[in-house]
Amino acid sequence: MSDSARLSAPSALRNREPILDALRPHLPTTGLVLEVASGTGEHVAHFGAALPSLDWQPTDLGSERRASVDSWASDLPNIRPAIELDATAPNWPVGHADAVLCINMVHIAPWVATQGLVAGAARILPPGGLLALYGPYRRAGQAMEPGNAAFDADLRQRNPGWGLRLLEDVAAVSSAAGFGPPGVTPMPSNNLLLVFRRL
């Protein structure tokens, strides 16, 4: 795969190490991690290199992004070729995973994508399996930080179906699908890592 296929996101380069540090205690030592909406592939390539005992399955809806993922991960034998996955689909192309990871999708997708993500993770994870979500969230009864408020307004202007989600709404959907309450880890730049376990 040519390096010319590689896309790059400055935010991914900035946040990949803090995300890895926060994720590491929650991930299994072996097994398959399904990443939904892998984007450029810089996250999964970094994680795969750092955690070679895990197998990684990246996914994305866009063919250009899947090509970028495969280019970033071309030298890593524990990262499978990227495949197409629509989080809202009733059947996913992966039937089992030990962990499901989704970074920076929930706020840049319609709410039905989050509902589909949680439902799909519930279908393929075993009891105790991990669903990890990273990104900016709103919290009930708390004012948003100025940067997140501006980001939320920009997202909603670009697409009325986008925007920062209430953590409590995501937790409610997850609970209804069979997950326990989230573990919440504050992250740099007013982001959160949410960790759910399949009951």
N, CA and C atoms as a LAMMPS dump frame, in Angstrom:
ITEM: TIMESTEP
0
ITEM: NUMBER OF ATOMS
597
ITEM: BOX BOUNDS ff ff ff
-5.0000000000000000e+02 5.0000000000000000e+02
-5.0000000000000000e+02 5.0000000000000000e+02
-5.0000000000000000e+02 5.0000000000000000e+02
ITEM: ATOMS id mol type element x y z
1 1 1 N 0.844 -1.192 0
2 1 2 C 0 0 0
3 1 3 C 0.883 1.248 0
4 2 1 N 0.655 2.143 -0.937
5 2 2 C 1.482 3.334 -1.056
6 2 3 C 1.229 4.312 0.078
7 3 1 N 2.318 4.997 0.498
8 3 2 C 2.168 6.038 1.511
9 3 3 C 1.285 7.172 1.018
10 4 1 N 1.124 7.289 -0.303
11 4 2 C 0.301 8.369 -0.843
12 4 3 C -1.165 8.236 -0.451
13 5 1 N -1.575 7.038 -0.016
14 5 2 C -2.965 6.831 0.42
15 5 3 C -3.201 7.343 1.83
16 6 1 N -2.132 7.673 2.529
17 6 2 C -2.267 8.041 3.937
18 6 3 C -2.894 9.418 4.111
19 7 1 N -3.94 9.447 4.923
20 7 2 C -4.522 10.698 5.394
21 7 3 C -4.002 10.958 6.801
22 8 1 N -4.017 12.222 7.215
23 8 2 C -3.523 12.542 8.55
24 8 3 C -4.402 13.597 9.19
25 9 1 N -4.664 13.409 10.484
26 9 2 C -5.459 14.36 11.26
27 9 3 C -4.607 14.845 12.427
28 10 1 N -4.355 16.15 12.528
29 10 2 C -3.529 16.648 13.636
30 10 3 C -4.047 16.223 15.002
31 11 1 N -5.367 16.173 15.163
32 11 2 C -5.916 15.787 16.468
33 11 3 C -5.575 14.333 16.795
34 12 1 N -5.555 13.467 15.782
35 12 2 C -5.212 12.062 16.028
36 12 3 C -3.773 11.93 16.504
37 13 1 N -2.875 12.712 15.924
38 13 2 C -1.483 12.66 16.351
39 13 3 C -1.322 13.183 17.775
40 14 1 N -2.144 14.17 18.132
41 14 2 C -2.058 14.727 19.482
42 14 3 C -2.627 13.792 20.543
43 15 1 N -3.747 13.114 20.201
44 15 2 C -4.466 12.414 21.273
45 15 3 C -4.23 10.909 21.318
46 16 1 N -3.49 10.361 20.366
47 16 2 C -3.37 8.899 20.323
48 16 3 C -2.653 8.345 21.552
49 17 1 N -1.629 9.027 22.062
50 17 2 C -0.913 8.515 23.228
51 17 3 C -1.737 8.65 24.506
52 18 1 N -2.394 9.807 24.764
53 18 2 C -3.272 9.861 25.947
54 18 3 C -4.403 8.835 25.896
55 19 1 N -4.979 8.603 24.712
56 19 2 C -6.041 7.596 24.608
57 19 3 C -5.484 6.211 24.913
58 20 1 N -4.336 5.888 24.358
59 20 2 C -3.724 4.586 24.632
60 20 3 C -3.466 4.412 26.119
61 21 1 N -2.923 5.431 26.755
62 21 2 C -2.635 5.332 28.19
63 21 3 C -3.903 5.086 29.005
64 22 1 N -5.006 5.75 28.609
65 22 2 C -6.268 5.582 29.337
66 22 3 C -6.937 4.249 29.021
67 23 1 N -6.765 3.767 27.802
68 23 2 C -7.396 2.508 27.389
69 23 3 C -6.69 1.278 27.944
70 24 1 N -5.395 1.356 28.02
71 24 2 C -4.569 0.176 28.301
72 24 3 C -5.061 -0.633 29.513
73 25 1 N -5.431 0 30.634
74 25 2 C -5.868 -0.803 31.789
75 25 3 C -7.181 -1.546 31.559
76 26 1 N -7.955 -1.144 30.567
77 26 2 C -9.278 -1.729 30.357
78 26 3 C -9.301 -2.807 29.277
79 27 1 N -8.318 -2.804 28.399
80 27 2 C -8.31 -3.744 27.29
81 27 3 C -7.913 -5.14 27.749
82 28 1 N -8.427 -6.171 27.076
83 28 2 C -7.955 -7.529 27.39
84 28 3 C -6.501 -7.687 26.956
85 29 1 N -5.827 -8.696 27.474
86 29 2 C -4.43 -8.912 27.08
87 29 3 C -4.334 -9.556 25.704
88 30 1 N -5.335 -10.358 25.353
89 30 2 C -5.396 -10.963 24.022
90 30 3 C -6.829 -10.865 23.523
91 31 1 N -7.022 -11.159 22.239
92 31 2 C -8.354 -11.128 21.665
93 31 3 C -8.447 -10.116 20.539
94 32 1 N -9.679 -9.882 20.087
95 32 2 C -9.936 -9.013 18.947
96 32 3 C -10.576 -7.709 19.402
97 33 1 N -9.998 -6.59 18.967
98 33 2 C -10.568 -5.267 19.189
99 33 3 C -11.125 -4.764 17.863
100 34 1 N -12.405 -4.499 17.834
101 34 2 C -13.062 -3.935 16.655
102 34 3 C -13.116 -2.424 16.82
103 35 1 N -12.507 -1.699 15.896
104 35 2 C -12.599 -0.245 15.918
105 35 3 C -13.636 0.199 14.891
106 36 1 N -14.654 0.9 15.362
107 36 2 C -15.699 1.437 14.488
108 36 3 C -15.32 2.866 14.111
109 37 1 N -15.405 3.177 12.815
110 37 2 C -15.074 4.503 12.297
111 37 3 C -13.61 4.843 12.557
112 38 1 N -12.717 4.109 11.902
113 38 2 C -11.282 4.245 12.155
114 38 3 C -10.674 5.521 11.582
115 39 1 N -11.366 6.195 10.702
116 39 2 C -10.863 7.456 10.174
117 39 3 C -9.58 7.286 9.394
118 40 1 N -8.57 8.083 9.726
119 40 2 C -7.318 8.025 8.974
120 40 3 C -6.543 6.734 9.217
121 41 1 N -6.765 6.085 10.362
122 41 2 C -6.019 4.887 10.721
123 41 3 C -4.847 5.144 11.641
124 42 1 N -4.596 6.41 11.972
125 42 2 C -3.45 6.731 12.826
126 42 3 C -3.619 6.191 14.242
127 43 1 N -4.85 6.172 14.74
128 43 2 C -5.068 5.614 16.078
129 43 3 C -4.786 4.116 16.102
130 44 1 N -5.43 3.376 15.205
131 44 2 C -5.299 1.918 15.273
132 44 3 C -3.869 1.483 14.979
133 45 1 N -3.162 2.202 14.122
134 45 2 C -1.766 1.854 13.855
135 45 3 C -0.918 2.055 15.106
136 46 1 N -1.167 3.13 15.824
137 46 2 C -0.428 3.4 17.058
138 46 3 C -0.752 2.361 18.121
139 47 1 N -2.034 2.044 18.264
140 47 2 C -2.442 1.07 19.277
141 47 3 C -1.919 -0.321 18.929
142 48 1 N -2.012 -0.686 17.657
143 48 2 C -1.557 -2.011 17.245
144 48 3 C -0.073 -2.21 17.46
145 49 1 N 0.71 -1.162 17.201
146 49 2 C 2.155 -1.25 17.419
147 49 3 C 2.479 -1.366 18.906
148 50 1 N 1.709 -0.673 19.748
149 50 2 C 1.976 -0.663 21.183
150 50 3 C 1.466 -1.916 21.876
151 51 1 N 0.443 -2.564 21.299
152 51 2 C -0.198 -3.713 21.938
153 51 3 C -0.239 -4.884 20.945
154 52 1 N 0.914 -5.482 20.669
155 52 2 C 0.976 -6.511 19.629
156 52 3 C 0.281 -7.812 19.987
157 53 1 N -0.075 -8.028 21.259
158 53 2 C -0.757 -9.272 21.625
159 53 3 C -2.243 -9.239 21.294
160 54 1 N -2.748 -8.068 20.907
161 54 2 C -4.144 -7.935 20.503
162 54 3 C -4.253 -7.911 18.984
163 55 1 N -5.334 -8.509 18.469
164 55 2 C -5.678 -8.368 17.058
165 55 3 C -6.634 -7.194 16.917
166 56 1 N -6.472 -6.431 15.838
167 56 2 C -7.264 -5.221 15.625
168 56 3 C -7.98 -5.309 14.29
169 57 1 N -9.265 -4.99 14.312
170 57 2 C -10.062 -4.941 13.084
171 57 3 C -10.564 -3.514 12.872
172 58 1 N -9.891 -2.741 12.026
173 58 2 C -10.38 -1.392 11.742
174 58 3 C -11.531 -1.425 10.736
175 59 1 N -12.371 -0.398 10.81
176 59 2 C -13.501 -0.287 9.885
177 59 3 C -13.728 1.188 9.558
178 60 1 N -14.355 1.435 8.421
179 60 2 C -14.834 2.776 8.093
180 60 3 C -15.799 2.668 6.927
181 61 1 N -16.719 3.628 6.851
182 61 2 C -17.654 3.648 5.732
183 61 3 C -16.978 4.102 4.444
184 62 1 N -15.98 4.971 4.548
185 62 2 C -15.38 5.572 3.362
186 62 3 C -14.222 4.76 2.812
187 63 1 N -14.23 4.515 1.501
188 63 2 C -13.161 3.729 0.88
189 63 3 C -11.815 4.451 0.958
190 64 1 N -11.823 5.786 0.845
191 64 2 C -10.567 6.535 0.933
192 64 3 C -9.956 6.398 2.326
193 65 1 N -10.808 6.429 3.336
194 65 2 C -10.302 6.277 4.696
195 65 3 C -9.837 4.843 4.945
196 66 1 N -10.538 3.863 4.405
197 66 2 C -10.073 2.476 4.569
198 66 3 C -8.701 2.286 3.922
199 67 1 N -8.485 2.906 2.777
200 67 2 C -7.169 2.822 2.125
201 67 3 C -6.103 3.485 2.993
202 68 1 N -6.459 4.584 3.638
203 68 2 C -5.521 5.257 4.53
204 68 3 C -5.18 4.37 5.732
205 69 1 N -6.195 3.744 6.311
206 69 2 C -5.964 2.818 7.432
207 69 3 C -4.978 1.73 7.024
208 70 1 N -5.223 1.116 5.879
209 70 2 C -4.375 0.008 5.441
210 70 3 C -2.946 0.469 5.178
211 71 1 N -2.786 1.702 4.711
212 71 2 C -1.44 2.221 4.488
213 71 3 C -0.702 2.438 5.807
214 72 1 N -1.374 3.065 6.772
215 72 2 C -0.745 3.284 8.08
216 72 3 C -0.388 1.964 8.763
217 73 1 N -1.207 0.938 8.547
218 73 2 C -1.038 -0.329 9.279
219 73 3 C -0.316 -1.395 8.459
220 74 1 N 0.25 -1.029 7.331
221 74 2 C 0.763 -2.035 6.398
222 74 3 C 1.884 -2.895 6.976
223 75 1 N 2.627 -2.383 7.946
224 75 2 C 3.747 -3.149 8.508
225 75 3 C 3.384 -3.85 9.812
226 76 1 N 2.108 -3.866 10.169
227 76 2 C 1.697 -4.41 11.461
228 76 3 C 0.853 -5.659 11.246
229 77 1 N 1.397 -6.845 11.538
230 77 2 C 0.678 -8.083 11.237
231 77 3 C -0.548 -8.312 12.102
232 78 1 N -0.671 -7.61 13.226
233 78 2 C -1.83 -7.816 14.102
234 78 3 C -2.99 -6.877 13.778
235 79 1 N -2.874 -6.113 12.693
236 79 2 C -3.976 -5.263 12.252
237 79 3 C -4.524 -5.812 10.936
238 80 1 N -5.777 -6.195 10.95
239 80 2 C -6.419 -6.768 9.772
240 80 3 C -6.738 -5.674 8.759
241 81 1 N -6.918 -6.033 7.49
242 81 2 C -7.326 -5.034 6.505
243 81 3 C -8.635 -4.367 6.913
244 82 1 N -8.726 -3.077 6.689
245 82 2 C -9.934 -2.336 7.05
246 82 3 C -11.117 -2.802 6.217
247 83 1 N -12.282 -2.893 6.86
248 83 2 C -13.495 -3.314 6.174
249 83 3 C -14.583 -2.254 6.339
250 84 1 N -15.571 -2.325 5.472
251 84 2 C -16.694 -1.396 5.538
252 84 3 C -17.649 -1.842 6.642
253 85 1 N -18.049 -0.908 7.484
254 85 2 C -19.024 -1.198 8.531
255 85 3 C -19.893 0.028 8.736
256 86 1 N -21.189 -0.181 8.638
257 86 2 C -22.181 0.849 8.932
258 86 3 C -22.729 0.554 10.323
259 87 1 N -22.466 1.453 11.261
260 87 2 C -22.868 1.202 12.649
261 87 3 C -24.363 0.98 12.786
262 88 1 N -25.169 1.545 11.877
263 88 2 C -26.622 1.421 11.986
264 88 3 C -27.152 0.111 11.416
265 89 1 N -26.304 -0.67 10.762
266 89 2 C -26.767 -1.9 10.107
267 89 3 C -27.188 -2.938 11.151
268 90 1 N -28.24 -3.71 10.86
269 90 2 C -28.692 -4.719 11.826
270 90 3 C -27.746 -5.903 11.939
271 91 1 N -26.902 -6.093 10.941
272 91 2 C -25.897 -7.154 10.999
273 91 3 C -24.55 -6.565 10.607
274 92 1 N -23.551 -6.816 11.439
275 92 2 C -22.203 -6.325 11.171
276 92 3 C -21.369 -7.42 10.522
277 93 1 N -20.323 -7.043 9.782
278 93 2 C -19.471 -8.051 9.14
279 93 3 C -18.534 -8.769 10.106
280 94 1 N -18.548 -8.378 11.368
281 94 2 C -17.768 -9.046 12.408
282 94 3 C -18.755 -9.631 13.416
283 95 1 N -18.663 -10.946 13.63
284 95 2 C -19.64 -11.6 14.484
285 95 3 C -19.269 -11.675 15.946
286 96 1 N -17.996 -11.445 16.263
287 96 2 C -17.537 -11.515 17.651
288 96 3 C -16.339 -10.607 17.829
289 97 1 N -16.271 -9.929 18.956
290 97 2 C -15.088 -9.162 19.347
291 97 3 C -14.989 -9.185 20.862
292 98 1 N -13.793 -8.979 21.363
293 98 2 C -13.593 -8.908 22.805
294 98 3 C -13.685 -7.482 23.323
295 99 1 N -13.522 -6.527 22.416
296 99 2 C -13.663 -5.12 22.756
297 99 3 C -14.092 -4.365 21.502
298 100 1 N -14.873 -3.318 21.694
299 100 2 C -15.28 -2.419 20.609
300 100 3 C -14.85 -1.017 21.002
301 101 1 N -14.159 -0.355 20.084
302 101 2 C -13.616 0.977 20.323
303 101 3 C -14.153 1.935 19.267
304 102 1 N -14.571 3.114 19.691
305 102 2 C -15.049 4.131 18.749
306 102 3 C -14.551 5.498 19.225
307 103 1 N -13.77 6.149 18.386
308 103 2 C -13.146 7.428 18.711
309 103 3 C -13.722 8.521 17.82
310 104 1 N -14.265 9.548 18.435
311 104 2 C -14.69 10.76 17.719
312 104 3 C -15.685 10.501 16.589
313 105 1 N -16.649 9.611 16.817
314 105 2 C -17.731 9.434 15.853
315 105 3 C -19.057 9.948 16.388
316 106 1 N -19.303 9.777 17.671
317 106 2 C -20.64 9.977 18.226
318 106 3 C -21.163 11.385 17.952
319 107 1 N -20.303 12.382 18.003
320 107 2 C -20.753 13.764 17.811
321 107 3 C -20.798 14.176 16.336
322 108 1 N -20.15 13.405 15.453
323 108 2 C -20.129 13.746 14.031
324 108 3 C -20.9 12.686 13.258
325 109 1 N -22.064 12.345 13.765
326 109 2 C -22.946 11.359 13.14
327 109 3 C -24.334 11.556 13.736
328 110 1 N -25.373 11.159 13.031
329 110 2 C -26.714 11.266 13.608
330 110 3 C -26.853 10.346 14.818
331 111 1 N -27.804 10.664 15.664
332 111 2 C -28.018 9.897 16.892
333 111 3 C -28.262 8.425 16.61
334 112 1 N -28.891 8.122 15.492
335 112 2 C -29.158 6.724 15.149
336 112 3 C -27.864 5.935 15.006
337 113 1 N -26.76 6.601 14.664
338 113 2 C -25.476 5.9 14.561
339 113 3 C -24.987 5.466 15.941
340 114 1 N -25.184 6.309 16.948
341 114 2 C -24.814 5.926 18.31
342 114 3 C -25.683 4.769 18.794
343 115 1 N -26.972 4.851 18.523
344 115 2 C -27.873 3.751 18.896
345 115 3 C -27.447 2.456 18.223
346 116 1 N -27.086 2.547 16.934
347 116 2 C -26.641 1.362 16.209
348 116 3 C -25.317 0.829 16.709
349 117 1 N -24.426 1.734 17.06
350 117 2 C -23.129 1.344 17.605
351 117 3 C -23.302 0.539 18.886
352 118 1 N -24.125 1.036 19.78
353 118 2 C -24.339 0.347 21.058
354 118 3 C -25.03 -0.996 20.828
355 119 1 N -26.038 -1.008 19.968
356 119 2 C -26.746 -2.259 19.692
357 119 3 C -25.827 -3.288 19.057
358 120 1 N -25.006 -2.844 18.106
359 120 2 C -24.084 -3.768 17.458
360 120 3 C -23.041 -4.305 18.418
361 121 1 N -22.511 -3.436 19.268
362 121 2 C -21.538 -3.887 20.267
363 121 3 C -22.159 -4.91 21.209
364 122 1 N -23.407 -4.674 21.59
365 122 2 C -24.089 -5.619 22.478
366 122 3 C -24.255 -6.986 21.81
367 123 1 N -24.441 -6.998 20.484
368 123 2 C -24.617 -8.268 19.768
369 123 3 C -23.333 -9.084 19.731
370 124 1 N -22.181 -8.419 19.612
371 124 2 C -20.956 -9.166 19.324
372 124 3 C -20.019 -9.323 20.522
373 125 1 N -20.27 -8.607 21.615
374 125 2 C -19.392 -8.705 22.78
375 125 3 C -19.851 -9.803 23.735
376 126 1 N -18.926 -10.495 24.365
377 126 2 C -19.291 -11.468 25.394
378 126 3 C -19.566 -10.751 26.709
379 127 1 N -20.122 -11.446 27.692
380 127 2 C -20.235 -10.842 29.02
381 127 3 C -18.881 -10.337 29.504
382 128 1 N -18.861 -9.128 30.022
383 128 2 C -17.608 -8.516 30.441
384 128 3 C -16.857 -7.811 29.338
385 129 1 N -17.342 -7.95 28.088
386 129 2 C -16.682 -7.312 26.957
387 129 3 C -16.742 -5.794 27.057
388 130 1 N -15.761 -5.15 26.466
389 130 2 C -15.553 -3.709 26.6
390 130 3 C -16.124 -2.934 25.418
391 131 1 N -16.871 -1.884 25.711
392 131 2 C -17.239 -0.866 24.725
393 131 3 C -16.626 0.436 25.21
394 132 1 N -15.704 1.002 24.428
395 132 2 C -15.002 2.225 24.814
396 132 3 C -15.293 3.32 23.805
397 133 1 N -15.751 4.466 24.289
398 133 2 C -16.081 5.612 23.443
399 133 3 C -15.247 6.801 23.892
400 134 1 N -14.649 7.476 22.915
401 134 2 C -13.846 8.653 23.22
402 134 3 C -14.373 9.848 22.435
403 135 1 N -14.402 10.999 23.092
404 135 2 C -14.781 12.222 22.408
405 135 3 C -15.327 13.239 23.386
406 136 1 N -15.845 14.364 22.886
407 136 2 C -16.441 15.383 23.751
408 136 3 C -17.906 15.061 24.028
409 137 1 N -18.335 15.302 25.237
410 137 2 C -19.712 15.045 25.637
411 137 3 C -20.226 16.206 26.482
412 138 1 N -21.554 16.361 26.481
413 138 2 C -22.211 17.26 27.433
414 138 3 C -22.616 16.443 28.651
415 139 1 N -22.801 17.141 29.784
416 139 2 C -23.263 16.464 30.991
417 139 3 C -24.443 17.226 31.556
418 140 1 N -25.454 16.494 31.966
419 140 2 C -26.693 17.108 32.446
420 140 3 C -26.404 18.036 33.62
421 141 1 N -26.966 19.241 33.555
422 141 2 C -26.824 20.194 34.645
423 141 3 C -25.493 20.906 34.697
424 142 1 N -24.628 20.665 33.721
425 142 2 C -23.325 21.321 33.702
426 142 3 C -23.176 22.143 32.432
427 143 1 N -22.687 23.355 32.567
428 143 2 C -22.417 24.181 31.394
429 143 3 C -21.233 23.593 30.621
430 144 1 N -21.312 23.67 29.306
431 144 2 C -20.195 23.207 28.494
432 144 3 C -19.024 24.174 28.591
433 145 1 N -17.818 23.633 28.495
434 145 2 C -16.638 24.47 28.392
435 145 3 C -16.76 25.32 27.125
436 146 1 N -16.198 26.552 27.117
437 146 2 C -16.356 27.424 25.946
438 146 3 C -15.923 26.778 24.629
439 147 1 N -14.819 26.032 24.653
440 147 2 C -14.365 25.381 23.429
441 147 3 C -15.348 24.335 22.934
442 148 1 N -15.887 23.539 23.845
443 148 2 C -16.87 22.533 23.459
444 148 3 C -18.177 23.17 23.01
445 149 1 N -18.571 24.271 23.641
446 149 2 C -19.8 24.962 23.234
447 149 3 C -19.671 25.493 21.815
448 150 1 N -18.518 26.069 21.497
449 150 2 C -18.3 26.57 20.138
450 150 3 C -18.259 25.421 19.131
451 151 1 N -17.622 24.321 19.52
452 151 2 C -17.553 23.148 18.646
453 151 3 C -18.942 22.577 18.404
454 152 1 N -19.746 22.483 19.455
455 152 2 C -21.104 21.972 19.344
456 152 3 C -21.933 22.846 18.398
457 153 1 N -21.822 24.163 18.547
458 153 2 C -22.575 25.074 17.688
459 153 3 C -22.151 24.927 16.233
460 154 1 N -20.847 24.765 16.005
461 154 2 C -20.344 24.592 14.642
462 154 3 C -20.86 23.295 14.021
463 155 1 N -20.839 22.219 14.807
464 155 2 C -21.335 20.939 14.303
465 155 3 C -22.808 21.024 13.929
466 156 1 N -23.607 21.627 14.775
467 156 2 C -25.051 21.709 14.524
468 156 3 C -25.363 22.617 13.343
469 157 1 N -24.503 23.612 13.116
470 157 2 C -24.692 24.456 11.94
471 157 3 C -24.377 23.685 10.663
472 158 1 N -23.361 22.84 10.727
473 158 2 C -22.984 22.029 9.565
474 158 3 C -24.015 20.948 9.266
475 159 1 N -24.57 20.355 10.334
476 159 2 C -25.575 19.303 10.167
477 159 3 C -26.429 19.271 11.432
478 160 1 N -27.725 19.563 11.33
479 160 2 C -28.57 19.612 12.534
480 160 3 C -28.622 18.291 13.299
481 161 1 N -28.267 17.183 12.649
482 161 2 C -28.276 15.889 13.319
483 161 3 C -27.01 15.585 14.086
484 162 1 N -26.009 16.469 13.972
485 162 2 C -24.752 16.27 14.685
486 162 3 C -24.764 17.055 15.988
487 163 1 N -23.699 16.934 16.761
488 163 2 C -23.565 17.715 17.989
489 163 3 C -23.126 16.857 19.159
490 164 1 N -22.614 17.517 20.181
491 164 2 C -22.169 16.81 21.377
492 164 3 C -23.372 16.181 22.082
493 165 1 N -23.242 14.913 22.419
494 165 2 C -24.334 14.169 23.049
495 165 3 C -24.239 14.256 24.568
496 166 1 N -25.384 14.144 25.19
497 166 2 C -25.406 14.056 26.647
498 166 3 C -24.855 12.697 27.08
499 167 1 N -23.887 12.713 27.958
500 167 2 C -23.354 11.461 28.484
501 167 3 C -24.473 10.6 29.053
502 168 1 N -25.42 11.236 29.713
503 168 2 C -26.52 10.486 30.336
504 168 3 C -27.4 9.798 29.292
505 169 1 N -27.558 10.4 28.119
506 169 2 C -28.331 9.76 27.052
507 169 3 C -27.602 8.534 26.507
508 170 1 N -26.293 8.665 26.321
509 170 2 C -25.497 7.531 25.857
510 170 3 C -25.526 6.409 26.889
511 171 1 N -25.439 6.763 28.155
512 171 2 C -25.482 5.751 29.217
513 171 3 C -26.838 5.047 29.256
514 172 1 N -27.918 5.805 29.017
515 172 2 C -29.26 5.205 29.033
516 172 3 C -29.43 4.21 27.89
517 173 1 N -28.974 4.579 26.697
518 173 2 C -29.044 3.669 25.55
519 173 3 C -28.211 2.42 25.823
520 174 1 N -27.044 2.612 26.398
521 174 2 C -26.167 1.475 26.692
522 174 3 C -26.769 0.562 27.744
523 175 1 N -27.365 1.152 28.766
524 175 2 C -28 0.347 29.803
525 175 3 C -29.129 -0.493 29.231
526 176 1 N -29.923 0.111 28.354
527 176 2 C -31.041 -0.619 27.748
528 176 3 C -30.562 -1.771 26.87
529 177 1 N -29.329 -1.658 26.349
530 177 2 C -28.778 -2.706 25.487
531 177 3 C -28.041 -3.78 26.267
532 178 1 N -27.914 -3.605 27.588
533 178 2 C -27.287 -4.64 28.389
534 178 3 C -25.887 -4.322 28.867
535 179 1 N -25.546 -3.047 28.947
536 179 2 C -24.252 -2.637 29.477
537 179 3 C -24.42 -2.047 30.869
538 180 1 N -23.364 -2.143 31.65
539 180 2 C -23.348 -1.511 32.955
540 180 3 C -23.111 -0.017 32.839
541 181 1 N -23.094 0.684 33.958
542 181 2 C -22.854 2.129 33.933
543 181 3 C -21.442 2.432 33.456
544 182 1 N -21.237 3.604 32.869
545 182 2 C -19.921 3.893 32.306
546 182 3 C -18.897 4.284 33.362
547 183 1 N -17.676 3.84 33.145
548 183 2 C -16.546 4.457 33.803
549 183 3 C -16.142 5.666 32.991
550 184 1 N -15.909 6.787 33.636
551 184 2 C -15.653 8.044 32.937
552 184 3 C -14.265 8.549 33.307
553 185 1 N -13.41 8.715 32.295
554 185 2 C -12.063 9.228 32.495
555 185 3 C -11.924 10.568 31.782
556 186 1 N -11.694 11.666 32.508
557 186 2 C -11.438 12.953 31.844
558 186 3 C -10.157 12.883 31.017
559 187 1 N -10.215 13.476 29.83
560 187 2 C -9.097 13.447 28.9
561 187 3 C -8.713 14.872 28.508
562 188 1 N -7.552 15.056 27.876
563 188 2 C -7.156 16.402 27.453
564 188 3 C -8.171 17.034 26.505
565 189 1 N -8.151 18.361 26.444
566 189 2 C -8.995 19.143 25.529
567 189 3 C -10.481 18.905 25.763
568 190 1 N -10.86 18.689 27.022
569 190 2 C -12.272 18.559 27.405
570 190 3 C -12.967 17.369 26.741
571 191 1 N -12.217 16.297 26.509
572 191 2 C -12.8 15.052 26.025
573 191 3 C -12.966 14.078 27.193
574 192 1 N -13.706 13.005 26.926
575 192 2 C -13.918 11.957 27.92
576 192 3 C -13.686 10.598 27.288
577 193 1 N -13.2 9.658 28.063
578 193 2 C -13.214 8.252 27.684
579 193 3 C -14.295 7.571 28.499
580 194 1 N -15.267 6.989 27.805
581 194 2 C -16.358 6.257 28.456
582 194 3 C -16.115 4.771 28.268
583 195 1 N -16.151 4.022 29.35
584 195 2 C -15.893 2.585 29.325
585 195 3 C -17.132 1.869 29.857
586 196 1 N -17.729 1.05 28.987
587 196 2 C -18.907 0.251 29.346
588 196 3 C -18.534 -1.226 29.316
589 197 1 N -19.135 -2.008 30.204
590 197 2 C -18.939 -3.45 30.207
591 197 3 C -20.253 -4.166 29.91
592 198 1 N -20.185 -5.156 29.047
593 198 2 C -21.366 -5.955 28.714
594 198 3 C -21.712 -6.814 29.933
595 199 1 N -22.977 -6.744 30.335
596 199 2 C -23.434 -7.525 31.495
597 199 3 C -23.748 -8.961 31.086
